[in-house]
Amino acid sequence: MTAARRTVARDKTRRLAARTQAGTMESTEFLIVGCGPAGGIAAREAARAGVSTVVLERDAVVGAKRVCAAGLRPGFCETFDLPRSIVHCDPPLISITTAKRNYAFGVGTAHTTTREELDGTIGQLALDAGAEIRTNTLFRSLERDARGVVVEYADYRDGARKKIRAGSVFLAQGSSARLDDVDPRFAHRDWNAGLITCIQYRVYPERPAIDYTYGVLEMHYYVSAASGRNIIAWMFPKRDHLSIGLGIQAKIPGSELRAELDAFLPTVQQRLFPGISYTVRQEGNLLYGGLPRRSIGADRVMVGGTAAGLVDATTGEGIHEAATTGRFAAAAAAAARRGRVRDPAPAYQRATKAAFYGRLRHRHHLMTYLERKPARFDVLFEQLEATPAFADLLQHDRNDFTLPQWLYLYAQAARFSLRSLRA
């Protein structure tokens, strides 16, 4: 064990002893529920700032049960100080296919990985920084008192219900979060309407697919011939497999979802790995594609990542937003530790809303507008293909825009609006 790790272990032992003094409830400065990109980044950065941090993770292994195409923005590893070894492919191109035709334009250099590697790596970095991650633990409830927030959770390892008091709490359970009973201020009446039922196959070809496959992210927007529903499908390349899946904004039976993917898969195989045998690993889950929650911070409790509804409705992606909320939550918890604020939740909520709410609400309204008349997808994609600067702007956060870029964006939006009326 290195000297740095021995120091981390000693500090962790001291903190644990302090939390478990006889006759007192276990306590910590910062408690995180969920160890995905939001929870993991929050844990690592809070621990680096000297904040005693405990993470509750329901799975036995961090990242082992995540279902996600795991596409990362250009520069993601550098932004969040992650090793490049987690990256599988660096596709510079996005391909979008509708019933009418195929469109293609650059995305800088995006990255693909798996959630096992992404979440597992972030989790290990959090451990190395001094955070404590408790797996096989399920969050049950919380209540506030004069000394902090008391969280009750189920520990599957010994079958017991336990409690821990925290100075502040970060809820980052993903789309499975049900927060109406946790705090009515976090209630979101349209949450169920925003859920997207997804299924994904990890397709392992016996031989590599054609070279083109590993340099492109594919998105497909179409109307199901079987059900008449709007479908978003994808193909993201990985080192040893292809992530091929689809999502439908509704709760539907698994058999219907599998039938839809089984009908889509041959169209990908014929183009990318024709005549090559393959094996499949099936994954399914719920994602979220609605509007963000109105409130994500109240009385020392913060909500982040997908649990806060921070997902781009046009693509279903939210890893960048999740990791950023983890960073914001850690900074807020560190400010509370230093005595700069009593309650970190308001500052966290302000930062997160300023960073993401404008763009994500616009994306949700845009997706709703497109789905009402699918021919509008082609109008948008034709414009993106013809104006690379417009496509590039849409891949950035609104806070990054200069005044000339804002003016250009509004002009392109007005052009799209006028053209879509004729679709």
Secondary structure, DSSP 8 states (H G I E B T S, - for coil): --HHHHHHHHHHHHHHHHHT-TTS--EEEEEEE--SHHHHHHHHHHHHTT--EEEE-SSSSTTTT-----EE-TTHHHHTT--GGG--B---EEEEE-SS-EEEEE-SS-EE--HHHHHHHHHHHHHHHT-EEE-SEEEEEEEEETTEEEEEEEETTTTEEEEEEEEEEEE--GGG---TTT-GGG--TTTGGGEEEEEEEEEEESS---GGGGGEEEEEEEE-TTT--EEEEEEEE-SS-EEEEEEESS---HHHHHHHHHHHHHHHHHHHSTT--EEEEEEEEEEE-S---S--EETTEEE-GGGGT---TTT---HHHHHHHHHHHHHHHHHHHTTS-S-SHHHHHHHHIIIIIHHHHHHHHHHHHHHHSTHHHHHHHHHHHH-HHHHHHTTS-GGG--HHHHHHHHHHHHHHHHHHTT-
